[in-house]
Amino acid sequence: MNLPTSSRDDARRSLWAAVLVGIGVMAGVDEIVFHQLLQWHHFFDRATPTIGIISDGVLHAVELLAIVIGVFLLIDLSQRKRLAISWAWAGFFCGMGGFQLFDGIVNHKLLRLHQIRYEVEPFIYDLSWNFAALVLLLVGGWLYRRAKRMGRG
């Protein structure tokens, strides 16, 4: 990245603030759709239903914290006329895809905190979940490369 130091710092800050927002938004989509509306699982399903609900509450609190912190950082950058919008979009999609892939591989398979859905063969659900994560990451990666190219021009 051949940008002046202040522009490089602004791009980096914009990217990482938006990563936080993307993580929070995707965690929120997961928690609202799969935990609450569909009731397919809780964040931690290896204990009592009460523990599952409490773990969902903790996830919800962390997702909101990520969104609030990320938005405040983006607002601060914007008010100081330092927000690098193309970098922020890249960060947003990378954050969403990163959360989704982490959840699908680490939480679902390695730690076995929960499955996407129970009482069915999980393979197609796992495949769809991780494929969606990869699509989000590919979009984020494309936006990142585009922002990097624009920064050189």
ABEGO torsion letter per residue (X at the ends): XBBBAAAAAAAAAAAAAAAAAAAAAAAAAAAAAAAAAAGABBABAABBAAAAAAAAAAAAAAAAAAAAAAAAAAAAAAAAGABBAAAAAAAAAAAAAAAAAAAAAAAAAAAGABBABBGBBAAAAAAAAAAAAAAAAAAAAAAAAAAAAAAAX
